[in-house]
Amino acid sequence: MADAEGKSSVPSGGAEDQDSAEGRGGEGDSAAEVQAFPDTADSNPATGSGEGGEDRPMAEAEGNKEDEEEDTDSMDGSGLYSLTEEGEQGSEEGGRRERVKEAGSGGTKRTARKRNRPGSGGGGGGGGTARPSSSSEEDENDEEDEELEEDQDEQAMEEWLGTEVHEMSVPGWCAVPSLRAREIGWGARQFVRRVCGARGLVQRLELQGRLERHTGCVNTLHFNPSGTRLASGSDDLRVVIWDWAQLRAELEFDSGHKSNVFQAKFLPHSGDSTLAMCARDGQIRVAELSATQRCKNTKRVAQHKGAAHKLALDPDSRCSFLSAGEDAVVFGIDLCLDRPANKLVVVKEGDKKVGLYTIFVNPANTHQFAVGGRDQYVRIYDRRKINENNNNGVLKKFCPSHLVNSESKTNITCLVYSHDGTELLASYNDEDIYLFDSNHSDGADYHRRYKGHRNNATVKGVNFYGPRSEFVVSGSDCGHIYLWDKNSARIVQFMEGDRGGVVNCLEPHPHLPGLATSGLDHDVKLWAPTAETPTSLKGLKEVMKKNKRERDEDSVRHGDQYDTQLLWFLMRHMRNRRPQRARRGEGGEGDTDESWSSPDSSDEEDGGPDHVQCMSS
């Protein structure tokens, strides 16, 4: 806290005035910080801040200031804290305050340096001091301009971090009263739900274990309905069924896919005997599992002309689900039919097809589903009302207002419904995460915005966490896992995920306060609320700023990025040309659906970069 204690160097001849100016500057900067982060306004009144602060000795004033910051950063259940980390207050905040004071308009160090500079006229009338060369003056002026520009950038970054966030509510769950009530039989049915959605436990999540079996990036995770088993799929083309509690693999089998496995999901009400899969090769396959921990067979039930990234399960059906592909086609698949796949819709914007990366069924109204892909729109369809002659069959569309006419080629990498279907969460590539009210009318703007992560290098997932969708969870290019409080849009947990640098998949346990994640590393990580103390969010602020700066820099280099994407597409097309021809001649048990060769699903939409899970887009 060298800067905060006034020990930094000052020009000779004005030490007392400078110390006084610095003391007042520190108080002003503290007020600016509270304005940028409204949650720090509810500081502990016991600190005595603001009562006669100018008349108190400097050491006492600074000591109370440190106590106040420590209170506002605490995570003891009050929920009112700033993004400033305890370990960085002395160096990072002190340095920032010093820079802001230097950039100020009155009584600053920069002004003092100008007055005392030889030949500046501030030394008084002797005229005998040698005047420095003009080039030296220009260099000093350039340095000052650069410092001022850095201060302005820092201030703009602080303002960006503090906007569109709200005050967090008082925690709704307290451990001791809740445990006591359960012991005497009060609220036993609500106990698990309240525990899983408790902010205090989310703030105590830490790495519990690793599941190691795959030899490639792990692109998909899915718990069975009871939560006893976890399925994972990888670039190694294999699927593993885990007894995650024992950290061991129960079953491992070849998926039958020819390229990266993107998703593998247990069908509900099937007794964990049926697993649906999709992959970069565009195939939709189904694996039949036996009770003796072996895979009977896998068969193809549909074929997209382009990668198929996501499947959407019908929570009420054991044999039907949806798939979406980069050929813009949505298939409805019913395993009870001889020809399982039925083409529901080809997603278009005007006359142009929109390749799809994500699809999700509304859990409260299973006739409705939402899709997202290679443009900025979330589209909602109703299977009973799809009429391509009427708005291309779209029931309603959502998009953040500032992205409607954006020139940047924004994509939606993942979207999910909340537990009751009233909200839709969408993650945009190299943009932020947005929450929409699914009951709003067509064209409504977003309701909440979640910032700080980076979604550029791979196809990022996003998810709700908690039985009532209390939190939002996402991975990031920086290798960290972020959890936001849904209502306030404030980050409540920040964990280091994959060493490989990118976290893609985040799967909350259906009944317990835990989480499974995966990414570029070849293992699956399990998280549980076992930490003795809540998180301090150490390092969060600097990582958020770094992500924002890199995103802004990449947006400036958009033209170069497009050239890279075009080169990647050409290489991929040449590499896959022969295998695709060979696959078209395949036959087999699963080739019961002929819609994959329909002329309506042409190769035209495969003319963009293939956003695979483990490669840069």
N, C-alpha and C positions, 0 to 999 in steps of 0.2 A: 504494500500500500504506500510505496514511496511517494507517488504523485498525490494521493489523497491526503497525506500528512503534510504536504507543503514542503517536502525536502528536495524538490527538483531545483535545478540551478536557475538563478535569476540574474539579470544584468546588474553590474555594480552601480552603486549610487542610488538605488531605489528599492531596496529589499523590503522595507516595512510597507511601503505602498503596494508593492507587488504581492506580498503575502495577504494583505487585506483584500486586494482584488481577486486573488485566487480563492479565498474563502467564500466570497460572494458568488464567484463563478461556479463553484462546486454546488452551491445550493440551487442555483438556477438550472444547472444541468440535471440535477436530481429531479426537479419538477418536470423538465422535458422528458426524462426517462419514464416518469409515471404517466405522462400524457401518451407516450408511444405504447406503453403496456398498461392498459387500464386496470389490470388485475392487481397491480402493486399499490393502488390507491388505498386499499383497506389495510394499511399497515398497523402494527401493534401500537396503540396509544401509549403504552408504557415506555416507549422510547423517548417521549418528550420532544419529538421532532416538531420544529416550527414555533416553539415557545421561547422567545428571547434568544434565539440561536446566535444572533450577531453579537450579543454581549458576553456569551460564554467563551472560555478559552478555546483555542483551536483544537487541542487534544481532546477535550471533552466533547465538543461538537462532532468531531470526526468519529470518536468512539461510539456516540449514540447513533451516528449514521450507519456505522458498521452493524450495530445491533439491529437496527431497523431492516437493513437489507437481509440479514440472516433470518429474521422473522418472515419476511415476505417470500423468501425462497423456500421455506420449510414445507414439507409435504406431510404434515402430521394429521391430515384429515380435514383441514380447513379448506383446501382446494384453491386457495388464493395465493398464487405464486407467479413469478416472472420467468422468462426464458433465460435469465442470467444464472450461470452456474456458480456454486459456492467457491469452487477452486479457482475461478477465473476473475472474481470480483476485484482482487488486488491488482492484477496485471492488466487484464483486458479492459475493465471498466475505467480504471485509473488512467490508462493510456488514452482511452477514447475521450474522457473528460478533458484531459490536458490538450488534446488536439482541438476539441470544440472550443475551449477557452482561447487557444491561439488564433482560431478563426473568427472570434467575436469582434465586436465593433469598438468596445471601450476598454482601456486599461489592460491590454493584452501584452503577452511576451513578444509577439511579433512586432507590435508598435514600439516596444521598448528597444528591441534590437535595431529597428530602423533609426531611432533617435541616437543610439550610441554608435552607429556605424560611422567609421571615419569618412569625413567629407560629406556627411548627410545634412549638416547644418544643425544637428542636435547637440554638438559639443560646445557651442558658444564661441564666438567671435575671434579666436586667435588667428585663424587663417593660415597657421603654419603647418597644419597637418596635411600630409601628402594625399591627394585625391586618388582613389583607386581607378583602374582603367575601366572604360565603359563596358568591356566584355565581362569583367567581374561583376559589375552591377547587373547586367542582363542575366547572368547565370543565377545570381541570388534571387532576382525577380522571378525567373522561371521556376526555381525551387519553391518559392512561396506560392506561386500560382498552382503548382502541382499539389502542394500540401492543402491549399484551399479546396481544390477540386476533389481530393481524397476525402476531406471533411464533408463536403457536400454529398458525395456518394454514400458515405457512411450514414449521414442523416437520412438520406432517401431510403437506404436499406432498413434503418430502424423504423421509419414510417411504414414501409411495406410489411414488415414483420408484425406491426401492431394493428394493422387495419383488418376489418372483417372478422374480428374475434370478439367474443362476448364474455361476460362474467359467468364463471362456473357456479352451479347450484351447490348448496350445502350437501355433503355426502349423505345418502339415504340409508346407509347400512353401517352399523357399529357392531364390532365383533362380540364384545362381552354381553351386551343386552340381548343380542340375537341368539347366542349360544345358550344363555340362561332361559330364554323363552322356549327354545326347542327342547330343553331338558324337561320342562314341565308340560310339554305338549302344545304350546301355543305357536301357531304359524309354521308348523313343521313342513307343510306342503310348499310353502313359499321360501323355505330356507335356502335350498339349492339355487333357485332362480336369483335371489337377492345376492348370494355369495358370488355367483358367476358374473353378475353385473356390477359388482362393487369396485369403485375407483381405487380404494385402498389396496385391493389385491392386484389389480392391473398394474399399479405402481410398484409391485413387488415381483413381477414376472422376471425370471432369470432362466438361463440355460440349464435344463435338467438332464438331457442325454442326447446321444446321436445314434441314428440308425444307419449302418454302413453295409452296403451290399452292391450298390450300383457302380458302374464304371464310366458313367457319363453324367451330364447335367440332369438334375431331377426336375421335371417340368410339371408334375401334377401330384396332388395329394388329395385323398378323400377318405373320411371316416365312414364306416358302415353305420346304419341308423342307431344301433345300440351303443356305438362308440368303443367297442372292444377291439376292432381291427382297423388297420390303416392301409390303404392301397397307394402305391407310388409307381409312377412311370417315368422312363428316362430316355435319353438319347441312345442308350445302349440297346434299345428296342425291347427291353424286358420290363415286366410288371412284377412287383413284389407285394405280397400280402404280409403285413407285420402284426405280431403281437407286441404292440408298442409298449405296454406296461412292463414286459419282460425284456424289451430291447432285443428281440430276436425275430428272424424271418420265419414265417410258417409255410409260405409257398412262394416259389419263383418260377415263372414260365415265360416263354417266348410269345410276344404279343401277336406275331404274324404280320406286323407292319413292316414296310420297307424303309421307313425314315422316322425321324424323331417322334416319339409318343408324346402327345400334347395333353391328353386327358384320359383318365380311367376312373369310372365311378360305379359304385354298387347301386343296382336298381333297388328301389324301396320295395318292401313286402315280398322279396324274393328269397328270404332266408340266406342272404349273402352268397347265393349260388350263381348269380348272373352279374357280369361286369361288362359295362359298355365302354368302348375305347374309340379315340380318334387320333389322327396323326398328321404329320406334314405331307404324307403321301396322298391325303384326301380320303382315305378309306375310313369307313365307320365299321368297326368290328365288335363282335360280342363273344365273350369268353364264358364257357360253362364250367363252373367249379364244383368239385365233389366235396362231400363231408370228410373225406379222408385226406384232405390237404393235397389235392392234385387238380390239374386243369384237364378236363376231358377233351375239349377242343376249342378252337376259335374259328369264327366264320365271318365273312364279309357280308354286311346287310345293305350297304349303300356306298356310293363313290362320288365324291366331289371332284371337280376339275380345278384343283387348287387346294392349298392346305386347309385342313379342318382343325381349328384351334379349340373349340369349346362344344360341350354337350349341355343340354338343359333337361333336367329330370322333372317328370310329373310326380309331385309328392303323393298323389292318390293312386298311381298305377304301378304295377310290377312289371309291365311289359312294354310300355311306350315311353319315348323320349324324343327330343328334338336335337338336330345338329345344324351348325352353320359353317359355311366355308368361304374361302376367298373368291369363289366363283359367284358370290352374291346369293346363293341358293340356301333356303331353309328347308330341310327335310323333316317331315314327321314320320317317325319310325315306330311301327307296331309289330312286335315279335310274334303276335298271334296270327298274323296274316302270312299267306304264302309268298307274297311280294311285300316285304316289310316297309319299304321306303315309299313315301308319298310326298311329292314336291308341293310344299305349301305356298311359297312365294319366292319371287326373285326380287331382291331389294334394289330399288332404283331411286335416283334423284334426277327427275326429268326423264330423259332417255338413256342416261348413263347408269350402268350397274355399279353398285357399291359393295366392294369386297368386305366380308364380315370377319371379325375377330372374336366376337363374344355374343352370347345369347343366354337369357335367363327367363324362367317361367314365373309368373306371379303366383306366390304361394296361396294367396287369398282368392284368386280367380284364375284357375288353371287354363282357362280358354285364352288368356292373354299372355303374351310373351314380348320381351324387349330385346332389341339387337343393336349392336354398334360395330363400327368398322372404319373404313377408309374415308370418312368425312366427319364433320363435327356434330352430327345429329344423333340423338337417342330416338329410336323409332319404336313405337308400341303398336302391336298388331293384336287383333282378336280373330282367332281361327274361324269363328262362325261368321265373320263379316268381311273377310278378305275379298275385295273386288278390285282387281288391278286397273279397271277403268275409272275408279274413283280414288284419286290421290295415290295411285299405285298401291292401294290396299292399306295404307297407313291409317291407324286410328288417331294417333297424335304424335307430335314430335317435340322434343325439348333440346335446347342448346343455350349455353351461356350467351347473353346478349352481345358481349364484346367479341365473340367468336363467330357470330353469324356471317359477317362480311369480312372475316379475317383473310388476309392473303396467305398466311402460313398454312401449310398442309397438315392440319390437325387431325389426328386419328383418335378413336376411342379403343383402348386396349382391353378394357374389362368393364363390365357393369353387373350389378347385383341388386335384387330387391331386398327390402328389409323383411323382418320376420312376419309382419302383417300385410305386406304388399303396398303400404301407403307411401313408401319412399323408394327412390331409385338413386343408387350411387354409381357414378361414372368416373373412370380415371382416363385422362387425356395424355397422349404422349407429349413429353416436354412442355406440359402445362400442369395445372393443378387438378385436384379431385373435387367434383361438384356433387351436391346433393339436390335432387329434384323431388317435388311433391307429385307423386304419380297420379293424384286425383285432380290436379290442376288442368286447366284447359290447354288446348294445343298452343304451342309457342311460348308457354310460361317460362320465366327466367329461373335461375337456380335459387335455392333456399339457403344453402351454406357452401362455404369454400374452404378447403383444407390445403394448407401450404407447407412447404419446407422440404419435401422429398424431391427426387429427380426420376423421371420416367422417360428415358430416351434410348438406352442401349438395347433393351429387350422388351418383350411384350409383358408388361407388369400386370399382376393381379391386384385386386382390391377386394375388401370384404368388410362386413359388419362383424363386430365382436360383442358378445353378450346375448342373453336370451331375449332381451327386448331391444336389440340393436343399439345398445348404449354407446358403443365406440366404433370408430372407423380405423381399420388397420391396413397398412400398405408397406411393401418393400421399396427399395430405392437403389439407384445406380451406385450410391456411395457405400452400399453394403449394410445399411442399417435398416431396422424395422421401426416404423412409426405407429403410435396409437394416439388418435385424437379423441377427445371428448366430443361426442356428436353434436350436442347442442351449443357448446361454446366455441367449437373449432380450435380449442387449445390442445397442444401436445401434452399428454400425461405420461407417456412412456416412450423411451428411446433406447434401443438395444442394438448392439453390434451383431449382425447376422452372419452372412457368408464372407469368408476370407477372399473368395474369388471376386468379390466386389459387387455382386448384384443379387438381390433377393426378389424372386418372382412369385412364389406361391405361399399363401397364408391360409391355413385351414383351422378354424377354431373347433375345439372338441364340442360335440353336440350337447353334452350334459355336464361337463366338468370345467372348472376355470383353468383352461390350458390351451395351448396353441402348438401347431406343427408348421414348420416353414422349410422352404428349400429354394435353391437357386443354382448358381453356377458351380457351387461345390457339389461333390458326388455323394453327399450324405443328406439325411433328413434330420432336422434339429427339433427337439421337443422343449417347450417352455412351460414352466409352472410357477405359481406365486409363492416361492419358498424363500425369497430374500428376507433377511432379518429387518432391514430398513427400507423405506421407500426410495425410489430413484431420486438422484440429485440432478438429473438431466445434464450431467457434465459433458461439455463439448458440443451440446446441441446447437447453440446459437451460431457458432462458427461454421458448423457443417451446413446449416440452413443457408447462411450467407454464401458459402462456397457453391452450393447447388444452384442458387439463384444467379450468381455471376456467370457460372459455366453455361447455364441455360441462355442467358442474354447474349453471351459471346457466340454460342452456336446459332442463335437466330440471325445474327449478323452474317454468319458464314453459310446461310441457307443454300446459296447457289452451289457452293462446293459440295455440300452434303448431298444435293440432288445428283450431282455427277457421280458421287460415290455409290449412291443407291442404284443408279442406272448400270454402273459397271458390275455391281453385285448381282443384279437381275440377269444380265447377259451371261455371266459365269454360271449361275444356277441353271439357266435355261439350257445351256450347252451340256452341262453335266447330267441333267435329268432327261434329256431328249430320248436317248435309247432305252433306258429303263421304263419310261412311260409307254413307249411303243410295245415293249414286251409285256407289260401288265395288261394292256388292252386285249391281248390274246389269251389271258389266263382264264381258266375255268376252275370251278371248285365248289365245295359244299356251300360256301357262303355267297356265291354269285347268283342270288335269287332275285336281285333287284336290277332292273335294266335302266332305271332313270339316270344312272351315272353316265350313260352314253347318249343321253337326250341332246338333240341339237340346241335346245333352249339354254343349256348350260355350256356355253362355248368357251373356248380358250381365250377369248378377247380380254376378259377381266384379269387374266393372269399376267397382264402386262406391266405390273408394278412390282416393287421390291417385296420379297417374301419376308415378312416380319416373323422370323422363327424365334423360339424361346431363347436360344443361346447365342444368337448372333446379333451384331449391331445392325440397327435398322437404318 
